[in-house]
Amino acid sequence: MSKIISHSLFTDFDISLFKAGKHFRLYEKLGAHLTEVKGEQGVYFAVWAPSAKSVSVIGDFNSWDGSEHQLEVRWDSSGIWEGFIPGVQKGAVYKYRIRSLNHNALTEKADPFALFCEHPPQTASVVWDLDYQWKDAKWMKSRKETNALDKPYSVYEVHLGSWKRHETEDRFLTYRELAEDLVHYIKETGFTHVELMPVMEYPYDPSWGYQLVGYFAPTSRFGTPQDFMYLVDKLHQVGIGVILDWVPSHFPDDGHGLGYFDGSNLYEHPDRRKGYHPDWKSLVFNYGRNEVRAFLISNAIFWLQHYHADGLRVDAVASMLYLDYSREEGGWEPNIFGGRENLDAVSFLKEFNEAVYTNFEGVQTIAEESTAFPMVSRPTFQGGLGFGMKW
């Protein structure tokens, strides 16, 4: 395997947007990208790890040797490490080996922007692409009318892992098998939409997908990214809208995931009172950090753009909105006005909704929210959070 070659997909403008928290298509830059450099085919890798002393790409292509392919840190204080490895192909399995500036800690992490992951309990990322020939042009063209707020919604919520097992092999149905059985069932029963409980990669089956580690990867339990696209495509072809459950409220502390990614509180809030969820024993995103906001909003845009999702149902919104959510007295700190609202989360949710509705026609955002928080489904220009609906 050839040594690493200096290469970048980032422009100065990309870096400026990233630092400002306004780069909403980070998946086009960060992660693993099949490309050609200097006449050689391979993969460009880029990862955000500002507290790293060194970052290496390890995988089945270099015998998991951290000395083979060490990325270079950018000069612009963005904290991004990058490089091109010739010869790496689609299907290659990899992780990032990160040596931290904090206590010299060494971790091996899955790629936060991986498009595909190994089947759990394996935890590595997989080099992949998003090539697919969609056949839902009729649905996408008419979606502005058929998926509008003034149209009737009859939504069938489903967990793909337990909806139905294979009749003879005692296993999950694949995305393509579900494209036959599930699509037929929903069409016959008259639902207008299906709401899929989280399909993004997650390590723990009993979580039903609500503790994510692979935010940009449909779970490999049921097939490849293209197989999931096929399922969405088939639903659209028979006139059924697809709503995806999306979880920006918290994430697990599994060793290969986002937690303490570069030996620091990179994605999670550093204050335990804001960065740890006592009910779910999980970590909470730092909604006040620009790069984290860009990561999350980019993720929302990604599923709408590349998987043709018609809506995102945001999980556990109340846990984001209230600083004292499931916390006892003394376990939380009031905001600057003395209130219990998480002002960073409020600001993030408004920006998320504005980004979605600005970039896509005919999609909806839905809040899973049952408290008395005001104007959840009012537009942001009227002082609301900007969701289209709540349930």
Residue pairs with C-beta under 8 A, 6 or more apart in sequence:
1 61
1 62
1 68
1 69
1 85
1 86
1 87
1 88
2 40
2 42
2 85
2 86
2 87
3 68
3 69
4 57
4 69
4 70
4 71
4 72
4 83
4 84
4 85
5 37
5 38
5 40
5 83
5 84
5 85
5 86
6 72
6 83
6 84
7 37
7 44
7 82
7 83
7 84
8 46
8 74
8 82
9 28
9 29
9 33
9 44
9 46
9 82
10 29
10 46
10 74
10 78
10 80
10 82
12 76
14 23
14 29
15 74
15 76
15 78
15 80
17 23
17 294
18 26
18 78
18 80
18 290
18 291
18 294
19 78
19 290
19 291
20 290
21 289
21 290
21 291
21 292
21 293
21 294
22 290
22 294
23 29
23 294
23 298
24 294
24 297
24 298
24 301
24 355
24 359
25 298
25 301
25 302
26 113
26 294
26 295
26 298
27 113
27 216
27 298
27 299
27 302
29 46
30 46
30 47
30 48
30 80
30 112
30 113
31 45
31 46
31 47
31 111
31 112
31 113
31 114
31 115
31 216
32 43
32 44
32 45
32 94
32 111
32 113
32 114
32 115
32 125
32 127
32 128
33 43
33 44
33 45
33 46
34 41
34 42
34 43
34 89
34 90
34 127
34 129
35 41
35 42
35 43
35 44
35 84
36 42
37 44
37 84
37 86
40 86
40 87
41 86
41 87
41 89
42 84
42 85
42 86
42 87
42 88
43 84
43 85
43 88
43 89
43 92
43 127
44 82
44 83
44 84
45 57
45 71
45 82
45 83
45 84
45 85
45 94
45 96
45 111
46 71
46 80
46 81
46 82
47 55
47 71
47 80
47 81
47 82
47 96
47 111
47 112
47 113
48 78
48 79
48 80
48 81
48 112
48 266
48 291
49 55
49 79
49 80
49 81
49 96
49 98
49 261
49 262
49 266
50 77
50 78
50 79
50 262
50 264
50 266
51 79
51 100
51 101
51 102
51 262
51 263
51 264
51 266
52 73
52 79
52 81
52 98
52 99
52 100
52 101
52 262
52 263
53 99
53 100
53 101
53 104
54 70
54 98
54 99
55 70
55 71
55 73
55 81
55 96
55 97
55 98
55 99
56 66
56 67
56 68
56 69
56 70
56 71
56 96
56 97
57 69
57 71
57 83
57 85
57 94
57 95
57 96
57 97
58 64
58 65
58 66
58 68
58 69
58 94
58 95
58 96
58 97
58 108
59 88
59 92
59 93
59 94
59 95
59 124
60 92
60 93
60 94
61 85
61 87
61 88
61 92
61 94
62 68
62 69
66 97
69 83
69 85
70 83
71 81
71 82
71 83
72 81
72 82
72 83
73 79
73 80
73 81
74 80
74 81
74 82
79 291
88 94
88 127
89 127
90 127
90 128
90 129
91 126
91 127
91 128
92 126
92 127
93 118
93 124
93 125
93 126
93 127
94 111
94 124
94 125
94 126
94 127
95 108
95 109
95 110
95 111
95 123
95 124
95 125
95 256
96 108
96 109
96 110
96 111
97 106
97 107
97 108
98 106
98 107
98 108
98 109
98 261
98 262
98 263
99 105
99 106
100 106
100 107
100 262
100 263
100 264
101 263
102 263
102 264
103 263
105 263
107 255
107 260
107 261
107 262
107 263
108 255
108 256
109 256
109 257
109 261
110 117
110 123
110 124
110 125
110 213
110 214
110 256
110 257
111 125
112 215
112 216
112 258
112 261
112 267
112 295
113 216
114 125
114 126
114 128
114 201
114 214
114 216
114 217
115 126
115 128
115 129
115 130
115 216
115 217
115 225
116 125
116 126
116 127
116 128
116 217
116 218
116 220
116 224
116 225
117 123
117 124
117 125
117 126
117 201
117 213
117 214
117 217
117 219
117 220
118 124
118 125
118 126
118 220
119 220
119 221
120 201
120 202
120 203
120 205
120 219
120 220
120 221
121 203
123 203
123 213
123 254
123 256
124 256
125 214
125 217
126 220
128 224
128 225
130 225
130 306
131 226
132 225
132 226
132 229
132 230
132 233
134 140
134 229
134 233
134 308
135 233
135 237
136 232
136 233
136 236
136 237
136 308
138 237
139 146
139 236
139 237
139 239
140 236
140 308
140 362
143 241
143 310
143 361
143 362
143 363
144 361
144 362
145 151
145 362
146 239
146 241
146 362
147 241
147 310
147 311
147 362
147 363
147 364
148 362
149 364
149 388
149 389
151 192
152 192
153 192
153 193
153 389
154 190
154 191
154 192
154 193
155 191
155 192
155 193
155 194
155 195
155 243
156 186
156 189
156 191
156 193
156 194
156 195
157 194
157 195
157 197
158 182
158 194
158 195
158 196
158 197
159 197
159 208
159 209
160 172
160 173
160 175
160 178
160 182
160 196
160 197
160 199
160 222
161 172
161 205
161 208
161 209
161 221
161 222
163 173
163 178
163 182
164 173
164 178
164 181
164 182
165 171
165 172
165 173
166 172
166 173
166 177
172 221
172 222
173 181
173 182
173 222
174 222
174 223
174 227
175 218
175 222
175 223
175 224
175 227
175 228
175 230
175 231
176 223
176 227
176 230
176 231
178 222
178 231
179 230
179 231
179 233
179 234
179 235
180 234
182 194
182 231
183 231
183 234
183 235
183 238
183 240
186 194
186 235
186 240
187 238
187 239
187 240
191 240
192 240
192 241
193 240
193 241
193 242
193 243
193 310
193 311
194 235
194 240
194 241
194 242
194 243
195 243
195 244
195 245
195 313
196 242
196 243
196 244
196 245
197 208
197 209
197 210
197 245
198 208
198 209
198 210
198 212
198 244
198 245
198 246
198 247
198 315
199 209
199 218
199 219
199 228
199 244
200 209
200 212
200 214
200 215
200 216
200 217
200 218
200 219
200 247
201 212
201 213
201 214
201 215
201 217
201 218
201 219
201 220
202 209
202 210
202 211
202 212
202 213
202 214
202 219
202 252
203 211
203 213
203 252
203 254
203 256
203 257
204 211
204 252
207 252
209 219
209 245
209 247
210 245
210 247
210 315
211 247
211 250
211 251
211 252
211 280
211 282
212 247
212 251
212 252
213 251
213 252
213 254
213 256
213 257
213 258
215 295
215 299
216 299
216 302
217 225
218 225
218 228
218 307
222 228
228 307
229 307
229 308
232 242
232 307
232 308
232 309
233 308
235 241
235 242
236 242
236 308
241 310
241 311
242 308
242 309
242 310
242 311
243 309
243 310
243 311
243 312
243 313
243 364
243 366
244 303
244 307
244 309
244 311
244 312
244 313
245 312
245 313
245 315
246 299
246 300
246 303
246 312
246 313
246 314
246 315
247 314
247 315
247 316
248 285
248 296
248 299
248 300
248 314
248 315
248 320
248 348
248 352
249 284
249 285
249 314
249 315
249 316
249 317
249 319
249 320
250 277
250 280
250 282
250 283
250 284
250 285
250 316
250 319
251 257
251 258
251 259
251 267
251 268
251 282
251 283
251 285
252 259
252 282
252 283
253 259
253 260
253 281
253 282
253 283
258 266
258 267
258 268
258 283
259 267
259 268
259 283
260 266
260 268
261 267
264 270
265 275
265 286
267 283
267 285
267 286
267 292
267 295
268 275
268 276
268 283
268 284
268 285
268 286
269 275
269 284
269 285
269 286
269 287
269 288
270 286
271 333
273 323
273 327
273 331
273 332
273 333
274 284
274 286
274 323
274 332
274 333
274 342
275 283
275 284
275 286
276 282
276 283
276 284
277 283
277 284
277 319
277 326
278 326
278 327
278 331
279 319
279 326
284 319
284 320
285 292
285 296
286 292
286 344
287 293
287 320
287 342
287 344
287 345
287 347
287 348
288 344
293 348
293 351
296 348
296 352
297 351
297 352
297 355
300 312
300 352
300 355
300 356
301 355
301 356
301 359
303 309
303 312
304 312
304 356
304 359
304 360
304 363
305 360
309 363
310 362
310 363
310 364
311 363
311 364
311 365
311 366
311 388
312 356
312 363
312 364
312 365
312 366
313 365
313 366
313 367
313 368
313 391
314 349
314 352
314 365
314 366
314 367
314 368
314 387
315 368
316 368
317 349
317 367
317 368
317 369
317 376
317 390
318 325
318 369
318 370
318 371
318 373
319 325
319 326
320 342
320 345
320 348
320 349
321 341
321 342
321 345
321 346
321 349
321 369
321 371
321 373
322 340
322 341
322 342
322 371
322 373
323 332
323 333
323 334
323 335
323 340
323 341
323 342
324 331
324 332
324 340
332 340
334 340
335 341
335 342
335 343
336 343
346 385
349 385
349 386
349 387
350 380
350 385
350 386
352 365
352 386
353 365
353 380
353 385
353 386
353 387
354 380
354 386
356 363
356 365
357 363
357 365
357 386
357 388
364 388
364 389
365 386
365 387
365 388
365 389
366 387
366 388
366 389
366 390
366 391
367 376
367 377
367 385
367 387
367 389
367 390
367 391
368 390
368 391
369 376
369 390
373 385
374 384
375 382
375 383
375 384
375 385
376 384
376 385
376 387
376 390
377 384
377 385
377 387
377 388
377 389
377 390
378 384
378 385
378 386
379 386
380 386
